[in-house]
Amino acid sequence: MSKLGLQSVGRQSLFTRLDFRSKLVMVAVISILAFVWESPIAGTALALSVITACLLAGVKWSYLKWVIQLTMPFFILLILTHGFWNTTQVKLLTSREVLRPLFTVPRNWWLIGGASMSVEGVLYAINVISKMLTLVLVVPLAVFTTDLNNMIVAMVRARLPYKLVFIFSSTLRFFPLLFEEVQSIVEAQRLRGLAVEKMGPLQRVRVYARVAVPLILGAMARSQQLEVVLQSRAFTGSPDRTYLHQSTLQSVDYAVMALSAILLVLAAALYVGWGVGKFSWLL
Amino acid sequence: MDPILVLDKVSYQYPRSPQLVLRDISLQVGRGEFLGLIGPTGAGKSTLCLALNGIVPQFYGGRFFGRVAVAGLDSLEHPVSEMARHVGSVFQDPETQLISTSVENEIAFALENLCVPSEEIKARIPRVLAAVRLEGMERKHPHELSGGQKQRLAIAAALAMQPDLLVLDEPTSQLDPLGAQEVFAVVHELNRELGMTIVMASHAAEEMAEHADRVALLSAGRLVRIGTPAEVYGHPELLEERTLRPPQVARTFYLMQQRGVLVRDIPVRLRPALDALDTLSRDCRIDPPTTQQPPTQSGGALLSIRNLEYVYPDGTEALRDVSLDVGRGEYVLIVGQNGAGKTTLVKHFLGLLQPTSGTVAVGGTDVRQLSVSELARSIGYVAQNPNDQIFNSTVGDEVAFALRNLRCPLNEVEERTLAGLQAMGLVEQRHQHPLSLPQGDRTRIVIAAILAMRPEVLILDEPTTGQDFQGARFILDISRRLHQTGKTILVITHHLYLMPDYAGRVIVMGKGTILLDAPIRTAYHQVDLLRSTFLDPPQAVLLARHLSERVGQDIPLLTPREVADCVVCDSPEVQAP
């Protein structure tokens, strides 16, 4: 299965034992912290913790590396834009009139000559990058360590509408097929003389854009077939149904949810009282 | 007969269809009966299957006349969800009809919808998995199953509802021979051992003749004939005038009959056909025609493989120690079970895969030195599913796409596009959207688009899967025309019975190696080897083998006509039983 497909870890750990609902609480708290904390130190520590947790839970390093490689261009862009141009916000956050220059582009350079990259701007970019990494990697930490069936039952028990849960599970079922279709169509284009390997990024985007129409039409045809299949399996979309699997919270789930809540309250108190997590913290 | 299914003067018209799709159909199916539905594409088989559980007309709308009743329930008066308790449905596409993410959840899905308690669901799962021979696979993801296993899972999901009637709409059309055998075996067991009533639409003539109690022939929405397999398949002319294919044994004895051999009842199953042949071989002369092996390749190898090994990134060894030469102008058939390495092999010619070890050369040049787009100029590849190979908004643009990539001058693009459209009979459709056309036309569009590049080699990968007999012959006839113009043709297919009129050489693959590389007359008669890789030789070949054993002489015949022609009865009194 491709990297975009649903994976599951092969190792048993605390994360695999937890109910999906307790993981959702944990994910929510980590996400709130990632959003709220502006400190590059706290943010980086949080991102590193999530990466470590992923590795301990058995998420493959190759997957994490792939995610980081995929997002790397955005990270570079963030460092450049914040480093050079995000001066007003950073001055406000640091209460400084003048920012410390990291380096300055020679004046004779066209268009960007004289621009200065600030230390604070770069630190702010690091904070944004760590936010992104945390939010992106906390998802596989919860999803890859959960059996899909348990995930679905847990979502129903968490009182999410059944139709919504069904759409979610169908997406996970059919997403790998959709991705295979994309690959087949691009392959067909190459087999008709399209030299994708010689193309620049923009031209490649155009190639993928051309894939959209047959993909959407194919998905529409498939969804109609799916509707017929669902009808023949007595599906009405009604929440009034039974479930093969049951989902029950264990003491470890309650412990994780309680710890998550405590962490959130503690972080809020430290943030408000001592500025822990604010941009200027420890800088 | 205690009818479980009653159709009374059923006619139906889809909402935007200009004409009736089903016309005045009346029939009854008894409890425990196996009814086969046959007919050319567009005859109304799928619509009839959907009418049995009320999806037609309840889901599709349209105009419906007459009455369908299953176990006494009128399909118009009861919602589909209620009809689903009584009618289990299995569809053509193994991918689309599996909706859950594990085998046990797939089976449980309908039961959950019917509010069956979880304890009861848990009790039913192992029972139905055993019935379809999928024990121990409860936790597997459908993605991990083979095509045959997926279809058996769909059958298990339908069975779990404990229906009165199981309806299967071409469940084997997209499967390899092993998958098809598995599905037919399971359906046969359900019918014979558990007494399950079956209605099954299929183009697999030999299997239908073997397993069905009765066969209903549909044509243009009408029920043309219904009767035992002998009453329907025993009249090949009835089928052939509707572009259907009778079992090869029936066609063989029909052709004998046409030549004056008195055949009282045309056999439609293999065993009776072999017995009839015994009688004939006793009383008649067996005069096998002189068969010619196709000419051996002239000139050097166009495609060449030496000691090829390929291991997929996940560690699966797909090819090992494969060496092969294909000469210019050859017509080669590649056969083998799914996973045998057929597609992996041809993808090396296209540069889509690079050898783990060994070499692959096209026209003497190592493919590592060429890009996919460069190789595409000399090798055209038509994959199984045309929908994944269509991405332009008009038929004309689709055919011209490759020419623009090849930077042909504008007038040449226009000229070659027109030639490609004409060759495939698509000129009138050139401004239409390709995906608005029927599946058969889409395959022709892809072939036209590939041919526009004027490749020296054409590879057709499963071109006949999902096609009816006429559609399959149409595509293969194109390949023959191209071969006659000097092109090199490679065809991958599971439908061995289609190929004697086309291929000269057969490569049998199994478990990543070449098991046999021989002229078609030699290869098709290696019955044990073919069966070892789950390929069943055509019935005509089995008849020829039987004759060979009877007369103690090798008779390497391939087609019903060849077998029919070699039985010469001088006395008109001689009769096959």
Boltz contact constraints between the chains, C-beta under 6 A:
constraints:
  - contact:
      token1: [A, 148]
      token2: [B, 101]
      max_distance: 6.0
  - contact:
      token1: [A, 149]
      token2: [B, 102]
      max_distance: 6.0
  - contact:
      token1: [A, 149]
      token2: [B, 105]
      max_distance: 6.0
  - contact:
      token1: [A, 173]
      token2: [B, 101]
      max_distance: 6.0
  - contact:
      token1: [A, 181]
      token2: [B, 388]
      max_distance: 6.0
  - contact:
      token1: [A, 184]
      token2: [B, 388]
      max_distance: 6.0
  - contact:
      token1: [A, 185]
      token2: [B, 388]
      max_distance: 6.0
  - contact:
      token1: [A, 185]
      token2: [B, 391]
      max_distance: 6.0
  - contact:
      token1: [A, 188]
      token2: [B, 389]
      max_distance: 6.0
  - contact:
      token1: [A, 190]
      token2: [B, 372]
      max_distance: 6.0
  - contact:
      token1: [A, 191]
      token2: [B, 376]
      max_distance: 6.0
  - contact:
      token1: [A, 191]
      token2: [B, 381]
      max_distance: 6.0
  - contact:
      token1: [A, 192]
      token2: [B, 401]
      max_distance: 6.0
  - contact:
      token1: [A, 192]
      token2: [B, 402]
      max_distance: 6.0
  - contact:
      token1: [A, 193]
      token2: [B, 373]
      max_distance: 6.0
  - contact:
      token1: [A, 193]
      token2: [B, 376]
      max_distance: 6.0
  - contact:
      token1: [A, 193]
      token2: [B, 402]
      max_distance: 6.0
  - contact:
      token1: [A, 193]
      token2: [B, 405]
      max_distance: 6.0
  - contact:
      token1: [A, 193]
      token2: [B, 406]
      max_distance: 6.0
  - contact:
      token1: [A, 194]
      token2: [B, 405]
      max_distance: 6.0
  - contact:
      token1: [A, 195]
      token2: [B, 373]
      max_distance: 6.0
  - contact:
      token1: [A, 197]
      token2: [B, 371]
      max_distance: 6.0
  - contact:
      token1: [A, 210]
      token2: [B, 391]
      max_distance: 6.0
  - contact:
      token1: [A, 214]
      token2: [B, 390]
      max_distance: 6.0
  - contact:
      token1: [A, 214]
      token2: [B, 391]
      max_distance: 6.0
  - contact:
      token1: [A, 217]
      token2: [B, 435]
      max_distance: 6.0
  - contact:
      token1: [A, 218]
      token2: [B, 387]
      max_distance: 6.0
  - contact:
      token1: [A, 222]
      token2: [B, 96]
      max_distance: 6.0
  - contact:
      token1: [A, 225]
      token2: [B, 96]
      max_distance: 6.0
  - contact:
      token1: [A, 228]
      token2: [B, 55]
      max_distance: 6.0
  - contact:
      token1: [A, 229]
      token2: [B, 97]
      max_distance: 6.0
  - contact:
      token1: [A, 231]
      token2: [B, 55]
      max_distance: 6.0
  - contact:
      token1: [A, 231]
      token2: [B, 59]
      max_distance: 6.0
  - contact:
      token1: [A, 231]
      token2: [B, 80]
      max_distance: 6.0
  - contact:
      token1: [A, 232]
      token2: [B, 53]
      max_distance: 6.0
  - contact:
      token1: [A, 232]
      token2: [B, 84]
      max_distance: 6.0
  - contact:
      token1: [A, 232]
      token2: [B, 89]
      max_distance: 6.0
  - contact:
      token1: [A, 233]
      token2: [B, 109]
      max_distance: 6.0
  - contact:
      token1: [A, 233]
      token2: [B, 110]
      max_distance: 6.0
  - contact:
      token1: [A, 234]
      token2: [B, 81]
      max_distance: 6.0
  - contact:
      token1: [A, 234]
      token2: [B, 84]
      max_distance: 6.0
  - contact:
      token1: [A, 234]
      token2: [B, 110]
      max_distance: 6.0
  - contact:
      token1: [A, 234]
      token2: [B, 113]
      max_distance: 6.0
  - contact:
      token1: [A, 234]
      token2: [B, 114]
      max_distance: 6.0
  - contact:
      token1: [A, 235]
      token2: [B, 113]
      max_distance: 6.0
  - contact:
      token1: [A, 236]
      token2: [B, 81]
      max_distance: 6.0
  - contact:
      token1: [A, 241]
      token2: [B, 112]
      max_distance: 6.0
  - contact:
      token1: [A, 241]
      token2: [B, 113]
      max_distance: 6.0
  - contact:
      token1: [A, 241]
      token2: [B, 115]
      max_distance: 6.0
  - contact:
      token1: [A, 242]
      token2: [B, 112]
      max_distance: 6.0
  - contact:
      token1: [A, 242]
      token2: [B, 115]
      max_distance: 6.0
  - contact:
      token1: [A, 242]
      token2: [B, 117]
      max_distance: 6.0
  - contact:
      token1: [A, 242]
      token2: [B, 118]
      max_distance: 6.0
  - contact:
      token1: [A, 243]
      token2: [B, 112]
      max_distance: 6.0
  - contact:
      token1: [A, 244]
      token2: [B, 108]
      max_distance: 6.0
  - contact:
      token1: [A, 244]
      token2: [B, 118]
      max_distance: 6.0
  - contact:
      token1: [A, 244]
      token2: [B, 121]
      max_distance: 6.0
